[in-house]
Amino acid sequence: MLELKNIDFSYEDNRILKDISLSVDKGEKIALLGDNGAGKTTLFLCLNGVLKYRGDILYNGKRMSCKELRSKVGLVFQEPDVQIIATTVEREISFGPMNMKISREQVKERTDRAIDALDLEGFRNRAVHYLSGGEKKRVCIADIIAMDSDIVLFDEPCAFLDTRNSLLLESILNKMAEDRTIIVSTHDMDFAYRWADRFIIMEKGRIAADGGIEVFDTDYVEKPMLWQLMKMQGVEDIDRYPRSIKEYGEMYNG
């Protein structure tokens, strides 16, 4: 679906991305991991066409320009206030579709669908600056749903969220992944381990590891709590490792 070939990016003389090559298939749930400064956000900005990179990004085999990428790849920023530009929730969510040269009826249909998906009907005419951090995050996700992006990138989606809103966000991500490719950049190893099917680890602008949960057997990132627990219990077969507390309980009580 999406293929990166030898992607490089530099801020002046500082080389941030170094020869990034990878392929992303339709329907994947991917966690992008790595320390601060590893290049995760910069990679997202290149994938979304915000930054002009060196190399090639192909979508279904076609080389994409930055403008074309923005129509296929949506990006939800870590801080909602960076993304939000309109005064009310409805105007914010409809802004993207209104700039896509589609009919007014299509704009309304997409806006209504996104508002319904994020349970924002009661906020439709609310001023955005009166919303909580979690509510603003939902509006930002609705922005991308209204754009009907095939691939959605989330930069630290759990940042600034309390436990209730983090669980709500995880439920939204799972629903979105039913018909989209989702890539999440996160420092929350327990969330990543529980949610993702594939893990890409970046280190100093390069891909250090790419695969299933076996990547946690490396020293590139912190180990998830359940991973550490299974290691402490002497379980060597990682295929048996539970990915959630529920699975852990079923493993020992089922």
Long-range contacts (C-beta under 8 A, 24 or more apart in sequence): 1-25, 1-26, 1-59, 1-60, 1-150, 1-151, 1-181, 2-47, 2-57, 2-58, 2-59, 2-73, 2-151, 2-181, 3-56, 3-57, 3-58, 3-61, 4-47, 4-55, 4-56, 4-57, 5-55, 5-56, 5-57, 5-58, 6-54, 6-55, 6-56, 7-43, 7-46, 7-53, 7-54, 7-55, 7-56, 7-57, 8-53, 8-54, 8-55, 9-42, 9-46, 9-51, 9-53, 9-54, 15-205, 16-42, 16-205, 17-42, 17-43, 17-46, 17-53, 17-205, 18-204, 18-205, 18-206, 19-206, 20-55, 20-205, 20-206, 20-207, 21-207, 22-200, 22-207, 22-210, 24-151, 24-181, 24-183, 25-181, 26-150, 26-181, 27-177, 27-179, 27-180, 27-181, 28-181, 28-182, 28-183, 28-197, 28-198, 29-173, 29-177, 29-182, 29-184, 29-195, 29-196, 29-197, 29-198, 30-181, 30-182, 30-183, 30-184, 30-196, 30-197, 30-198, 30-199, 30-200, 31-183, 31-184, 31-185, 31-186, 31-192, 31-195, 31-196, 31-198, 31-199, 31-200, 32-183, 32-184, 32-185, 32-186, 32-200, 32-202, 33-185, 33-186, 33-187, 33-189, 33-192, 33-199, 33-200, 33-201, 33-202, 33-220, 33-221, 34-201, 34-202, 34-203, 34-208, 34-220, 34-221, 35-203, 37-204, 38-202, 38-203, 38-204, 38-205, 39-202, 39-204, 39-205, 39-206, 40-155, 40-185, 40-202, 41-78, 41-155, 41-185, 43-202, 44-75, 44-153, 44-155, 44-183, 44-185, 45-75, 47-73, 47-75, 47-151, 47-153, 47-183, 48-73, 48-74, 48-75, 48-153, 49-73, 50-75, 71-100, 71-147, 71-149, 72-149, 72-150, 72-151, 73-149, 73-150, 73-151, 73-152, 73-153, 74-143, 74-144, 74-147, 74-149, 74-151, 74-152, 74-153, 75-144, 75-152, 75-153, 75-155, 76-137, 76-140, 76-141, 76-143, 76-144, 76-152, 76-153, 76-154, 76-155, 76-157, 77-140, 77-155, 78-155, 78-156, 78-157, 78-159, 79-159, 79-160, 80-133, 80-136, 80-137, 80-139, 80-140, 81-136, 83-140, 83-143, 84-128, 84-136, 84-139, 84-140, 86-128, 87-127, 87-128, 88-124, 88-125, 88-126, 88-127, 88-128, 89-115, 89-120, 89-123, 89-124, 89-125, 89-126, 89-128, 89-131, 89-139, 89-142, 90-115, 90-124, 90-125, 92-128, 92-139, 92-143, 93-120, 93-139, 93-142, 93-143, 93-146, 94-146, 95-143, 96-143, 96-144, 96-146, 96-147, 97-146, 97-147, 100-147, 110-145, 110-146, 110-147, 110-148, 111-146, 113-145, 113-146, 114-142, 114-143, 114-145, 114-146, 115-142, 117-142, 117-145, 117-172, 117-175, 118-142, 118-145, 118-172, 133-160, 133-161, 133-165, 134-160, 134-161, 134-162, 134-164, 134-165, 134-168, 137-161, 137-165, 137-169, 138-172, 141-169, 141-172, 141-176, 145-176, 149-180, 150-180, 150-181, 151-180, 151-181, 151-182, 151-183, 152-176, 152-180, 152-181, 152-182, 152-183, 153-183, 153-184, 153-185, 154-182, 154-183, 154-184, 154-185, 154-186, 155-185, 156-185, 156-186, 156-187, 157-184, 157-186, 158-186, 158-188, 158-191, 166-191, 170-194, 170-195, 189-216, 189-221, 189-222, 189-223, 189-224, 189-225, 190-224, 190-225, 190-226, 192-224, 193-224, 193-226, 193-227, 193-243, 194-224, 194-226, 194-243, 194-244, 213-238, 213-241, 213-243, 214-238
